[in-house]
Amino acid sequence: MVLMLLAAAPTVAVVVGLVCYTGSLCFSPGSDGPSAPVTVSRGRDQLQKDRATTVDKV
């Protein structure tokens, strides 16, 4: 069980990293306070562009 978690953690980190790198997912602080909530948003335009590119390739 521990081995499976150790194998899954880097995989999840790489996927989240790639999604953030491509601009499909953005993290931003909700305010300037020390305990500000983090806002997660999707880049809808980027997702549509990626979808169109993928459909053209297939």
MODELLER restraints for C-alpha pairs under 7 A, 6 or more apart:
rsr = mdl.restraints
at = mdl.atoms
rsr.add(forms.Gaussian(group=physical.xy_distance, feature=features.Distance(at['CA:19:A'], at['CA:25:A']), mean=5.94, stdev=0.5))
rsr.add(forms.Gaussian(group=physical.xy_distance, feature=features.Distance(at['CA:20:A'], at['CA:26:A']), mean=6.16, stdev=0.5))
rsr.add(forms.Gaussian(group=physical.xy_distance, feature=features.Distance(at['CA:23:A'], at['CA:43:A']), mean=6.33, stdev=0.5))
rsr.add(forms.Gaussian(group=physical.xy_distance, feature=features.Distance(at['CA:23:A'], at['CA:46:A']), mean=6.66, stdev=0.5))
rsr.add(forms.Gaussian(group=physical.xy_distance, feature=features.Distance(at['CA:24:A'], at['CA:42:A']), mean=5.50, stdev=0.5))
rsr.add(forms.Gaussian(group=physical.xy_distance, feature=features.Distance(at['CA:24:A'], at['CA:43:A']), mean=4.68, stdev=0.5))
rsr.add(forms.Gaussian(group=physical.xy_distance, feature=features.Distance(at['CA:24:A'], at['CA:46:A']), mean=5.75, stdev=0.5))
rsr.add(forms.Gaussian(group=physical.xy_distance, feature=features.Distance(at['CA:24:A'], at['CA:47:A']), mean=6.02, stdev=0.5))
rsr.add(forms.Gaussian(group=physical.xy_distance, feature=features.Distance(at['CA:25:A'], at['CA:41:A']), mean=5.78, stdev=0.5))
rsr.add(forms.Gaussian(group=physical.xy_distance, feature=features.Distance(at['CA:25:A'], at['CA:42:A']), mean=4.56, stdev=0.5))
rsr.add(forms.Gaussian(group=physical.xy_distance, feature=features.Distance(at['CA:25:A'], at['CA:43:A']), mean=5.91, stdev=0.5))
rsr.add(forms.Gaussian(group=physical.xy_distance, feature=features.Distance(at['CA:26:A'], at['CA:40:A']), mean=5.71, stdev=0.5))
rsr.add(forms.Gaussian(group=physical.xy_distance, feature=features.Distance(at['CA:26:A'], at['CA:41:A']), mean=5.24, stdev=0.5))
rsr.add(forms.Gaussian(group=physical.xy_distance, feature=features.Distance(at['CA:26:A'], at['CA:42:A']), mean=6.22, stdev=0.5))
rsr.add(forms.Gaussian(group=physical.xy_distance, feature=features.Distance(at['CA:27:A'], at['CA:38:A']), mean=6.59, stdev=0.5))
rsr.add(forms.Gaussian(group=physical.xy_distance, feature=features.Distance(at['CA:27:A'], at['CA:39:A']), mean=5.72, stdev=0.5))
rsr.add(forms.Gaussian(group=physical.xy_distance, feature=features.Distance(at['CA:27:A'], at['CA:40:A']), mean=4.73, stdev=0.5))
rsr.add(forms.Gaussian(group=physical.xy_distance, feature=features.Distance(at['CA:27:A'], at['CA:41:A']), mean=6.60, stdev=0.5))
rsr.add(forms.Gaussian(group=physical.xy_distance, feature=features.Distance(at['CA:28:A'], at['CA:38:A']), mean=5.71, stdev=0.5))
rsr.add(forms.Gaussian(group=physical.xy_distance, feature=features.Distance(at['CA:28:A'], at['CA:39:A']), mean=5.21, stdev=0.5))
rsr.add(forms.Gaussian(group=physical.xy_distance, feature=features.Distance(at['CA:28:A'], at['CA:40:A']), mean=6.59, stdev=0.5))
rsr.add(forms.Gaussian(group=physical.xy_distance, feature=features.Distance(at['CA:29:A'], at['CA:36:A']), mean=6.14, stdev=0.5))
rsr.add(forms.Gaussian(group=physical.xy_distance, feature=features.Distance(at['CA:29:A'], at['CA:37:A']), mean=6.04, stdev=0.5))
rsr.add(forms.Gaussian(group=physical.xy_distance, feature=features.Distance(at['CA:29:A'], at['CA:38:A']), mean=4.55, stdev=0.5))
rsr.add(forms.Gaussian(group=physical.xy_distance, feature=features.Distance(at['CA:29:A'], at['CA:39:A']), mean=5.83, stdev=0.5))
rsr.add(forms.Gaussian(group=physical.xy_distance, feature=features.Distance(at['CA:30:A'], at['CA:36:A']), mean=5.66, stdev=0.5))
rsr.add(forms.Gaussian(group=physical.xy_distance, feature=features.Distance(at['CA:30:A'], at['CA:37:A']), mean=5.27, stdev=0.5))
rsr.add(forms.Gaussian(group=physical.xy_distance, feature=features.Distance(at['CA:30:A'], at['CA:38:A']), mean=5.54, stdev=0.5))
rsr.add(forms.Gaussian(group=physical.xy_distance, feature=features.Distance(at['CA:30:A'], at['CA:39:A']), mean=5.76, stdev=0.5))
